[in-house]
């Protein structure tokens, strides 16, 4: 494994830890049109043909790690 590949793998692992399975599931859902995070930590999803609905919360530390 070359240096760039190892760095990419570590970055991806770090991002997966920060996102967590629920957010990864939202992002991998082909029907997801939008995912939004409000300043109060509420996480919202809009699916194709649907309205935005609250699907959970994300704490500020994890949000900053993702950014």
N, C-alpha and C positions, 0 to 999 in steps of 0.2 A: 504494500500500500504506500503510495507516494505521499508526500507531506500535504499537498492540497486536498487529496482525497480524505486523509485522516482529519484535517480541519473541517471539511464539509460534513463528515460523519459526526463529529463532535458538535458542530453547530446544529445539525438536524436533531440530534439526541437532546440537546438543551432546549430547543424549540418545542419538541414533543413533551418534555417535562413541564414546560411553562404552560403549554396549551391544555394538556390533560386530555383524557379520552373523550369526555363529553364535547369539548370544542372541536377536537379532531373529527368526531363523528358528524358534527354539523357541517364542517367544511368539506367533508368527503361525500356528503349527501348530494346527489345530482339535482335534487329539487330545491336545494337552498339557493335563494336569490340574493340574500343579504344577511350578514351577521353584524350586529352593532353592539357596542358597549357604552352604556351611559356613565356619566361621572359618578353616579351613586353605586356603580358596580353591577347593575343589572345587565344581563346579557340577553339580547333579542335576536330572533331569527325570523326572516321572511322566506316563505316557500313559494314557489311558482303558483300563481293563482290564489294565494292566501294573504292574510294580513300579518303584520308583525305581532309576535307574541313572546312574552318573557319565558326564557328556557333555563334560567339559572342566574348565578352570580359569579363574578371573577374579582378576586381581591386586587388591590392597587399594585402590590408587589409583582404579582404574576403578569398583570397588564403591562407594567414597565419592562419586564423581561421579554415579553413578546415584541414590544416596540423596538 
